[in-house]
Amino acid sequence: MSDYQTEISFIASQDYMNSLSGASVLIAGASGMIGKCIIDIIMKYNETASNPIRIIACSRNEQLARERLAQYWDSEFLDFVQTDVNSSIPECGMADYIIHAAANTHPLQYSTDPIGTIETNIWGTKNLLEYAVSHHTKRFSFLSSVEIYGENRGDIELFNEEYMGYIDCNTLRAGYPESKRAGEALCNAYGQVYGNKTGFSFVIPRLSRIYGPTMLFSDSKAIAQFIKKAVAGENIVLKSEGNQIYSYTFVTDAAAAVLLTLIKGEDGAAYNIADEHSIITLKDAATILAKIAHSQVVYELPNETEKSGYSMVMKSALDSGRLRALGWDARIHMKDGLECCVEILKKKIRQGMLS
């Protein structure tokens, strides 16, 4: 079975990490699933680095950040800044690189905070872009989503970076994918205006559905709900027939891809982040976790709040060929990754460390 810390050590030892040596990296969304994993990687790198990487960890919730980043809180290489990216970014010092990982990323947030969902992907992105160009940031990474592709029109097996499917923009649920699309367009606008003036550069990692032991227990995505049920030894609850086909990626593989594209990605390019060995139906993912938990898969109708946040897309699988051409490959596939999640989260519960 895969081990989270082993993967963190492996990524931290990769040659491309040396390109960040001595740099400062501002991470918005530092308390989130991917932000936390990126910080784990950088801090592992710093353990043996002659010229460590400085982290500026930004989050709107200091208490949550203190819990999530407790082991690094007093480190000289980590500075925490409490800020909501939807407001002007306070002075954080020079940031050679900015990773925008702040977003409402699960269905309950889409349905209960639809305005905040849109604002973070547009106003939050604009505020961070303004900080980047005013501080001569070398590279800006906007974490986008598989959601921008919309529905598969039946004309392609795997979405490549040029594909655009259908999104019904006149729905509550559309706020997330449409604002991610707008965030990407905003990055391009800043690249056009400021690229030659300030050397501003950006890259857009488009994430598939990400899972891993750094997930928050407030996460309402289907796979997160399944994992929580498995951790508790309970039946896995499916709130649909479960025939949706999605790409998934383990969080360490996703974090490695974000860092790799930050360092080696082509200016202005989008990169799909997806483990092509982890394209699976929701029902099959639930079945794997039921076996891990020695429980069963049961079916239940969603309530109206839940339903309004759910994606209606039935097939959303990504082609990661462009990313693999940079030298990336997924190391943790679905079954091993889910087993890792359940084991680590159970251990965290026993230790009273889960937030």
N, C-alpha and C positions, 0 to 999 in steps of 0.2 A: 504494500500500500504506500501511496505517496505521503511524504512528510512536508509540511508547510515550511519549516525552518530549513530543511535541506534545499528546497527550491529557492528560498530567499538567499541562502549562501551561494548557490550556483549562479544566480543572476548577478549578485554583487561582485562575483569574480570575473565576469565577462569583460573582455578588453574594451568594449565600447563605453563602459562606465568610466574609464579613465579620461574620456573627453569632458567629463563634468568635474574633474579634479580641480579643487580650489574655487569652483563656481558657487553662486548663490541661486537656489531654486525656490521660487514662490509656488506653493501648492494651495490653491483655493479648493475647499472641500476636503480639508486634511483629515477630518474625522470620519469620512465616508469609507466605503468598502475598498475602493481603488486607491484613494488618497492615503489611507492607513498602510496599505500594502507597499506603495511606493516609498513611503517614509521608512518602513521596515527594511527595504532593500538599501536605501541610501545610508541608513545608520549602520547596517551591517558592513557596507563598503567602508565607512569611516573608521571602523574598528582597526583596520590595518593600513589605512591610507596615509601617505606622507603629507598629502595636501587635501584635507577633508572637504567635503561638500557642505555648504551651509544651507539649512532648510528654513524657509519662512513659512510656517504652518498657519494658514488662515481658516478660521471657522467662526460661525456666528454663535456657537454654543460653547462657552469656555468650560463649563462643567463636564460636558460630554467629551471634549477634547482632552481634559485632564485625565479622564478615565481611560480613554482610548490610547493616549500617548504617555501614560504614566511612567513607563520605563525610560522615557527620553526627556521628561519634563525639565529636569535640571541640567541637561546636556548643554555644553557650550556651543554645540553645532545646531541647536534648534531654537528658533525664536517663535513664540506664539503671538499671533495678532488676532484679537477678536474683532470680526467685521462681518457685516452682511454685504455681499458683493453687489446687491441691488442699490446700495448707497455708494457714495464716493469712497474709493479705497484710501485709507489713511496712509501716511508715510511709513513705509516698511523698510526703507533703504534700497540699495541697488539690487535688482533681480536680473541676473543674467538669463534666466529661463523662467517662464511662467507656465504652469500646468493648470488649466481651468477644469477642475473635476467637480465643481459645485453644481448641483442640480437636484430638483425633485425627480427621483428616478423610479418610483413605484406607484402602482395604481391608486392606492388610497390617497397619496399626495396629489395625484392628478385630479381626483374627484373632489377632495376637500380643500385644496389650495390651488385652484386652476389659474388664478391671476399670478400668484407667486411662482408657479411653474413656468409660465411664459416670461415673467420678468427676469428670472435668473438666467435663462437662455439668451435673452436679448439685452436687457439693461445691465445685468451682471457681466455679460461678455463685453459690452461696450466699456464699462468702467475698468475692467481689467486690461482691455486693449489700450485705453487711455493711459493707464499706468505704464504699460509696456513701452509705448512710444515716447513717453516723457522721461523714462529711465533708461532708454537705449537698450532695451531687452533684445538679446540675440535671437531668441526663438520663442514663439508663443504656441502652445498646444491646446487646442479646443477639443475637448472630449465630446464627440458627437455620438450618434446612435444608429443602430440598424433600423430604428423606427423611421428614419427619414426616407427610406425606400418605399414605404407604404405597402400596398397589397401587391402580391405577385399576380401579374396579368396573364399568367400561363404561357408566357413566351420565353421563359428562361428558367434554368434549373437552380443556379446559384446567382445571387445578386453580385455583379461587379460594381466598381466604383462609379461607373457611368450610368447605371440603371436608375430609372425613376419610375416607381409604380404610382398607384392611385391613392390619394388621401382625401376623404370627405372633410373639407375644412370647416364645415358648418356643424361641428359637434364639439362637445366639451372635451372629449378624448383627444381631439386634433391639436389641442394647445401644446402638447409636448413635442410631437414630431414637427409641426409647422414652425415652432420657435427654435428647434434645433436647426432646421433648414435656414431660418433667418440668421441664426448665430454664425453658421458657415458663411453665408453671404456677407455678413458684417466683417468677418476675418478677411475675406477677399477685398472688401472695400478699403479696409485699413492697409492691406498689402499694396493696393494700387496707389493710395495717396501717400503713404509713408515709407514704402519700401526703399526708394532711392534716397529719400531725405535722411532717414535715420538708420538704415540697414535693417529695418524691421522685417522679420521672416515668421511665417506661421506654418503649422502642419495640423491636419485634422484626422486623428484616429477615430474611426467609426466602430464603436463597440457592439458586439453581439450581446446576448444575454449572459451576464457575468454572475458567477456564484463563487462562494469560498468562505472560509472560516472567519474572515474579517467583516462579514455581513453584519448589519445591525438587526437586532431582534424586532425592531419596528418595521422592517422591510415587508411589504405586502405583495411582492411579486410571487407568482405561483411557485416557482422553484424554491424561494426562501420559505414560503409557508410549508411546503413539503418537507424541507430539511428540518424545520422546527418541530413538526409532528414526529419525524423519525427520531430526533434527539430525545423527545419525550416518550418514545416507545408507543406512540399512538397510531391509529389508522391514518393513512394519507388521504386527505380530502380533495377530490377533484370537483371543481365547480363548473365543469363542462364535460363533453364526451372525451376530451383529451386528445383529439386527433390533430391538433395544431403541430406543425413541424417547424422547429426552431434550431438555430445555431447557438451553442453554448460555449463558454470559455472559462476555465478555472482562473481565479483572480491573480495568481502569480504569473501565469502566462499573459494575461491581459496587461498587468503592470509592466512586465518586461517589454511588451510590444509598445506601450506608451513611451517608455524610456528610449527604446531603440529608434522609434520614429522621431522623437524629439532630437536625437543626436544625428541620425543618418538619413532621415526622411528628406525627400525632395521638397524644396520650398513651394508652398501652396498646395501640395498634394494631399489627397484623402487616402487613408489606408483602412481597409476592412480588417478588424481583429476578430478572428473566429477560428475555433478548432474544428477543422473539417471532419475530424473523427468523432465529433460530438454533435452531430446533427441528428435530432431525436424527437419523437413525439412527446407531448406532455404526459400522455398516458404511460409511455415506456419509462420516462424519468420517474414518475410516481411509483411504478412497479419496482424499479431498482431500489428506491428508498424504503418501500414496504418490506422488501426482502432483508435489507440491512436492519430494519427495526423489528423484524419478525411480526409484522402486522399485516393489514390488508389495505387495498385501495377501495375507498367508498365514494359515492357520488352525492353531491349536495347542491341545491340551487343557490346561487349567489343572491345577496340582498341588493337593493337598488343602488346603494352607495358603491358597493364593490363592483357591480356590473357596469356602472358609468365610467369606471376607470380602466376596464379591461380592453385590450386590443381585440379587434375583430379579424385581424389578419390570420389566415389559416396556414400559410407557408412563408417562412422568412429565413432563408439560409444564405450564408455569405460565402463568396469566393475570396479567399485570403492570399491568392497568388502574388499580388503586388507586395504584400508584407513579407511573404516567404522569400521573395527575391532579395530582400534586405538582409536575409540570414536568420529570420525568425522561424521557429517551428514550435507548435504546442507540445508540451511534455506531459501534461496531466489530462487524461481523457475522462469521460463522464463517470464511469463506475468508480474508478480510483478516487476521483475528485470528490464525489459524494460521500464515499467512505471516510475520506480525510476530514470533510466538514463535520460529519456526525461525531467522529471520535474527538476532535478538538473542541467542539462546542459542548459536548458532554463534560469534558475535563474542565472547561471554563466554568460551567455551572457548579460543578463540585467545589471549585476553588472560589466561588462567589465573585468571579471576574467578568461576568457577562453584562454588556450594556447594550 
